[in-house]
């Protein structure tokens, strides 16, 4: 009973260096397109900061040598696909009975500089508002990131640091230290502020085995350090490998998490968590045809 749009936009090329997208597009923030190698993504995805899609206006500019600039304004998150706010692809703040909060009016700026053929350095900034319809008032919401993507021979490394602060108040005007996020028809809470550390390493092996042309083993690790008093660290670790056969991509993952919604305590793992939380795991195989 959950359906939703992933992306959909109208594009216009002003010239070879400037392209505009109007509609639902990927938010320019951090490592693009993904900060992860695995099917499970990295932890920024689960707090709305990796592979996020919103509705608005985006400009991509490549007119400066070795530099890519992305500037965007998103009026609102992508539209919900069913009768409830949780029917969406990417994670967004959604209202509850005690905190009628939604995201509204967000600016993004991302710059990625190609040092050479093998190394990319990037900075990202995000500024928006979280609007409470009961209070008819908004709180400032910010996120900042620095990233590095490097290729050394067959190795690929992705590293990223993110600081986020989702300012929000409940319907009585109290500042929140956790807030609800939703996607895929599911809801859980996350800490309203934190520091995220991301590191992933992959190795590409070219093979000639029937339709299989490539095998890529990887290790992805990320964590959230939460400044709120009594909030426990969230950890996310995914060893696995990707098998490429034409347009068929198969991810084989053994995903582990601690204080992690999809890999542990659901409702508050990404919020206060538990000091006695243990590592929990899932073995997952995902086969997809991409076109």
C-alpha positions in Angstrom: 0.0 0.0 0.0 3.0 2.3 -0.5 3.8 3.9 -3.8 5.8 7.0 -4.6 7.8 8.9 -7.2 11.6 8.5 -7.3 12.4 11.4 -9.6 10.8 13.4 -12.3 11.9 16.7 -13.8 11.9 18.9 -16.8 15.4 19.9 -18.0 16.7 22.8 -20.0 20.3 23.3 -21.2 21.1 27.0 -21.4 24.5 26.1 -22.9 27.1 23.3 -22.7 28.0 24.4 -19.1 24.7 25.2 -17.5 21.7 22.8 -17.1 18.5 23.3 -15.1 16.1 20.7 -13.6 12.6 21.7 -12.5 10.8 19.0 -10.4 11.9 16.1 -8.2 15.6 15.8 -8.4 18.5 14.4 -6.3 19.6 17.0 -3.7 23.2 18.1 -4.3 24.9 17.2 -1.1 28.0 15.2 -0.2 29.4 12.4 -2.4 27.4 12.1 -5.7 25.6 10.0 -6.6 26.1 7.8 -3.5 28.4 7.9 -0.5 28.3 4.1 -0.4 29.3 1.0 -2.4 26.7 -1.4 -0.9 23.0 -1.9 -1.5 22.4 -0.7 2.1 23.8 2.8 1.5 25.7 4.5 4.3 24.2 6.0 7.4 23.6 9.5 5.9 20.9 8.0 3.7 18.8 7.1 6.8 18.9 10.7 8.1 18.1 12.3 4.7 21.6 13.2 3.6 22.5 10.6 1.0 20.5 10.0 -2.3 17.8 12.4 -1.1 15.2 13.7 -3.5 13.1 16.8 -3.1 10.9 19.1 -5.3 12.3 22.4 -6.6 14.8 24.0 -9.0 18.4 22.9 -9.5 21.2 24.2 -11.6 24.4 22.3 -12.6 27.3 24.4 -13.7 30.6 23.0 -15.3 32.0 26.1 -16.9 35.1 26.3 -14.6 37.8 23.8 -15.4 37.8 20.8 -13.1 35.0 22.3 -10.9 31.3 21.2 -10.7 28.9 23.6 -9.0 25.3 22.6 -8.0 22.9 25.2 -6.7 19.3 24.4 -5.8 16.2 25.6 -4.1 13.7 23.0 -2.9 10.3 24.3 -1.9 9.3 21.0 -0.3 10.2 17.3 -0.1 9.1 15.0 -2.9 5.3 14.5 -2.9 4.0 11.6 -0.9 2.7 8.7 -3.0 -0.2 7.5 -0.8 -2.5 8.9 1.9 0.3 9.1 4.5 3.5 11.1 4.8 5.7 8.0 5.0 5.1 6.9 1.4 8.3 8.3 -0.2 11.6 7.0 -1.5 14.1 9.2 0.5 13.9 10.0 4.2 12.3 13.3 5.2 11.0 14.8 8.4 7.3 14.0 8.8 4.7 15.2 11.3 3.4 13.4 14.4 0.5 14.1 16.8 2.8 16.0 19.1 5.1 17.7 16.6 3.4 18.9 13.4 6.7 19.5 11.6 7.5 19.4 7.9 10.5 20.5 5.8 9.9 23.7 3.9 12.2 26.0 1.8 15.7 24.5 1.5 18.8 25.9 -0.3 21.7 23.7 -1.3 25.2 24.5 -2.6 27.7 21.9 -3.6 31.2 22.3 -5.1 33.3 19.4 -6.3 36.9 19.9 -7.5 38.7 17.3 -9.6 42.4 17.5 -8.5 43.3 15.0 -11.2 41.8 12.0 -12.9 41.9 10.1 -9.6 40.9 12.5 -6.7 37.8 14.6 -6.1 37.4 17.0 -3.2 34.1 18.5 -2.3 32.2 20.8 0.1 28.4 21.0 0.6 26.1 23.3 2.5 22.3 23.0 3.2 20.1 25.6 4.8 16.3 25.2 5.3 13.4 25.5 7.6 11.3 23.0 9.6 7.8 24.4 9.8 5.4 23.6 12.6 1.8 24.1 11.4 0.4 24.3 14.9 2.8 27.0 16.0 2.9 28.5 12.5 6.6 29.0 13.0 9.8 27.6 11.6 13.2 26.6 13.0 16.5 26.7 11.1 17.8 23.4 9.7 21.4 23.1 8.5 23.9 20.5 7.2 27.5 20.8 6.1 29.8 18.2 4.5 33.3 17.7 3.3 34.2 14.8 1.1 37.0 12.9 -0.7 36.7 10.4 -3.5 39.9 8.7 -4.6 40.9 6.0 -7.1 44.3 4.2 -6.7 44.6 1.5 -9.3 41.7 -0.8 -8.8 40.9 0.6 -5.3 38.2 3.2 -4.7 37.9 5.2 -1.5 35.0 7.4 -0.3 35.3 9.5 2.8 33.0 12.1 4.2 32.3 14.2 7.3 28.8 15.7 7.9 27.5 18.0 10.6 23.8 18.4 10.7 21.3 20.3 13.0 17.6 19.8 12.2 16.1 22.6 14.4 12.5 21.8 15.3 9.9 22.3 18.1 6.9 20.3 19.2 3.4 21.7 19.3 3.9 23.1 22.7 7.0 25.1 21.6 9.6 22.8 23.2 12.9 22.3 21.3 13.2 18.7 20.1 16.3 16.5 20.5 14.7 13.8 18.3 12.3 14.0 15.4 10.4 11.6 13.2 11.6 10.7 9.7 9.8 8.5 7.2 10.2 6.6 3.9 8.9 3.4 2.3 5.8 3.5 4.5 7.8 3.3 7.7 8.5 5.9 10.5 11.3 6.1 13.1 13.0 8.8 15.2 16.5 10.3 14.7 18.6 12.7 16.8 18.0 16.3 15.6 21.8 16.9 15.5 24.9 14.9 15.1 28.3 14.4 13.5 28.5 11.7 10.8 31.7 10.0 9.8 31.8 7.9 6.6 34.5 5.7 5.0 34.2 3.1 2.3 36.8 1.1 0.4 36.2 -1.1 -2.7 38.4 -3.1 -5.1 37.4 -3.8 -8.7 38.2 -7.2 -10.2 37.6 -7.5 -14.0 36.6 -11.1 -14.9 35.4 -13.0 -18.0 32.9 -15.5 -16.6 29.9 -15.9 -18.9 27.9 -12.7 -18.6 29.8 -11.6 -15.5 32.4 -8.9 -16.3 33.1 -7.4 -12.9 33.2 -8.3 -9.2 33.7 -5.6 -6.6 34.2 -6.5 -2.9 33.8 -3.6 -0.5 33.8 -2.5 3.1 31.5 0.4 4.1 31.5 1.9 7.6 29.7 5.0 9.0 28.6 6.3 12.4 26.7 9.1 14.0 28.1 10.8 17.1 25.1 12.6 18.8 25.8 15.5 21.2 22.4 15.3 23.0 22.9 14.1 26.6 22.3 10.3 27.0 22.2 9.6 23.3 24.2 6.6 22.1 26.4 6.4 19.0 24.9 4.7 15.9 27.1 2.4 13.9 26.7 0.9 10.4 29.1 -1.6 8.9 28.6 -3.5 5.6 31.1 -5.9 4.1 30.0 -7.4 0.8 30.5 -7.5 -3.0 28.8 -6.4 -6.2 28.5 -8.7 -9.2 28.0 -7.0 -12.6 26.6 -8.8 -15.6 25.4 -6.4 -18.2 22.5 -4.5 -16.8 22.0 -7.0 -14.0 23.6 -5.9 -10.7 23.7 -8.3 -7.7 24.7 -7.1 -4.2 25.7 -9.7 -1.6 25.9 -8.0 1.8 26.3 -9.0 5.4 25.1 -5.8 7.1 25.7 -5.1 10.7 24.4 -2.3 12.9 24.3 -1.0 16.5 21.7 1.5 17.6 20.6 1.4 14.0 16.9 1.3 12.8 17.1 -1.2 10.0 19.9 -3.1 11.7 18.8 -3.1 15.3 16.4 -1.2 17.5 13.8 0.4 15.2 12.0 3.3 16.8 14.8 5.1 18.7 18.0 3.4 17.5 18.9 6.5 15.5 17.8 8.8 18.3 18.7 8.0 21.9 19.5 4.4 21.3 20.5 2.1 24.2 23.8 1.8 26.1 23.2 -2.0 26.2 22.6 -2.3 22.4 24.4 -5.1 20.7 25.5 -5.5 17.1 22.7 -7.0 15.0 23.0 -8.3 11.4 21.2 -9.2 8.2 22.4 -11.2 5.3 20.9 -9.8 2.1 21.1 -10.5 -1.6 19.6 -8.0 -4.0 19.5 -8.6 -7.7 18.3 -5.7 -9.9 17.9 -5.0 -13.6 18.9 -1.3 -14.2 18.0 0.6 -17.4 
